[in-house]
Amino acid sequence: LFRSDPQALTALLNEYLTAMTDIIQESGGTLDKYEGDAIIAFWNAPIEQPDHAARAIRAALRCQARLADLRPALRARIGKELLMRVGVHTGPVVVGNMGSRNRFNYTILGDAANLASRLEGINKQFGTYTLVSEAALAAAGPGLAAREIGRVGVVGRRAPVRVFEPMSPETWSARAADREAFAVGLEAFYAGRFAEAAARFEARQAFDPPAAAYFRKCRELLERPPADWAGVWVADEK
């Protein structure tokens, strides 16, 4: 958020929303609605798309890349970094025209849509900007690079959700050492070896936000060891 006059804020939002919406529609996505500066979109309706999960994840990566391109000019205008969080999930939903007899919207309803929204917020826990569920990554098939970020306890779900951070092929290759070290720390965290995990994450926390988040979490767990450990990160905020 930033202080600005209404006209400047409107112009900025329109520029940002246009850039993101263009990518979503180019990838075959359907725009659901705007909620302030948030965009809700879905794939596989009204036209069936067998590769809808891959389309959604690739669109998320393209949106992040486009925002990175726009960021220097936007920073010059508002004096702050403009960042966004994205959550992607795949699952059954109800799709159709919903509303009153006089006004309706072609939209989606269902638990799968709610989980995508939850994943967007869970980025804040890890310092990430794009998270996709295990279901979305599996449905996307081979060819998409993503590192596992954790098993997250989500409100309203009994089973934890495995979440992943997708990366472009270039980023995936460039961050090979980071990914491997993080994976070793994550394995120790899952096994409840918090001191070992903390040491692994501490070495990389300065340049890898998820490692910094796990380092803090490991210190908390070392101070207050859990009675029952299942390797699940319980989100403490939306």
Disulfide bonds with the S-S distance in Angstrom:
none
